[in-house]
Amino acid sequence: MSRAREQEFRLAAERGDTPLLPGERVWGFWGYAYANSALAVATWVFLIGGATALFVGPLQGIAAIIIGNIIGVVLAASSTCLPCGKYGVEQFTFLRSMFGVNGSRLVYILSVVILTMGWLAVLGLMCGRALDNLETLVQHSEPDAGDWLVTAGALLAIVLAALVAMRGPDMIRRLSAVIAPSLILIMLALMYFISRRYSFGELLAMPPLQPPFENPHVNFMIAVEINIAAGFSWWPYIGNLSRLCSNQRTAFWPNLVGIFGAASLGESVSLFAATTLGSSDPTAWMRLAGGMTFGVIALSFLALANLTGMVNILYTAVIGLRQLAGERLRSLGWGVLIGLFCIIPVVIVLLAPGIYDGFFIFLVWTSALNSALAGIGIADYFFLRKQRLNLRHLYAEQSGSPLRFCKGFNPIALLALVAGFAIYVVVFNPQTLAHTDFFTFATASLPSCLLAGLVHYGLTRLLATRLGWGGYPKGNESTIEAAGLRVQD
Amino acid sequence: MNSQVDTERAQDLERRLRAYEELEGRAHWPGALKATDVIALAVLTLVMVVGAYVLGGQP
């Protein structure tokens, strides 16, 4: 095999076509911790911290941020980083082991495509709001959320994000390298301005912005749920990052530094900013916190940071879509695919701009899905397969693989997903915030994760082994034999 | 399988799959999460959840 060909196959492995070998992986502990922190400290931490401030004051808010994020991150990382970090497989290729080839495509569309489209609209609108606040600052006028400038700015941001994504990863890397440090500087500046006005005791005693219920414990649990949703929202992305880590431990622990630790710090700063400045909208804080000069610089950076985040998620989602799509979609030009992907975010910006102010509703809806997916992942990988995968099944032709299930879909995993989603909405409705008493001590994500896992485990034990689906071990059969893991001569 | 590239691609995949099968056959998988990691994670999570609730979660 020629050297050029070896390089080509190595690149294909990096993109997810084949498993990455341990020696090919690029990140050690600190490398992944930095990348993970840079991913976490993006403009979404401002939004999540601001949303938390609607329900609780800073003291309860910090508790909600810590509790929610640790639960969400640990469950999301356990179900994705541990298997992907062990075997170096692409996350949605790994998901074939529980959902089937077509099932994993469906999960991709539900969890990545829809999530990314929503985020593109939210971040685009945040760009629009940043421009509107800039205009307000410069012209000393009143901000107007319904202004044409917000819509035009959002549409412009989506178009720019699409154009940059079409240029490829080099431009994205260059933009990303400056954004995380800039946002940290903005956060430090925000804390400086806040601490000049209030003592720490006064800060902690601030009231919430708009608590929807009289019972403060219910408001606190909703804040916890929003932050669990924030932790779970990494589920579609972190598996593919962790496969680049040198081993399983390196693929797991840095998540607690980045998407838990750094994100929690960023959200806490945002929480202080929201409660002291009286708004959950981050673009308003930049205008109000430190005067004209700081406002102009911070709002400009905020718009640029949003644009970078949009490019990142757009590029990643479309790469994955091509990976999983059939030949027809793959034959479309890269630019055409990016353009088509942006149509729905544009429609959301035009028809439902309220998604920005009700951002936490969108976030919590995604948790109804992600928590169930994490539960199924944990049940399948840890309890049914005992942490052993047969990679040959994952990469085999569908017709000859036990992972073909039923026409490429595993009905058991899909049923478990529906069950998890349904119990979530019954326990806590993200749209109306209606909840049962059970929610006030158990949250909605945890029951959803648990029920989805139990349904998947129970029905798989009961039916899948009899039907020959999935290559699961039967009874006392050792997992290594069931998975067919014997080195061939 | 209709070209030299396809054959070489299949060989590359085979090489990768065998590497993992060999690792699976060993008693020790380098860098795998151990029982101590799991215990440490459980304790950390519990301390975070209970500690945060006791210190700031109660109204």
Interface residues (C-beta under 8 A of the other chain):
Chain A: M1 R5 E6 F9 A12 A13 T18 P19 L21 P22 L59 Q60 I62 A63 A64 I66 I67 I70 I71 V74 L82 K86 Y87 G88 P216 H217 F220 S246 N247 Q248 R249 T250 F252 W253 L256 R388 L391 R392 Y395 I480 L485 R486 V487 Q488
Chain B: V5 E8 R9 Q11 D12 L13 R16 L17 R18 A19 Y20 E21 E22 L23 E24 G25 W29 P30 G31 A32 L33 D37 L41 L44 T45 M48 V49 A52 Y53 L55 G56 G57 P59
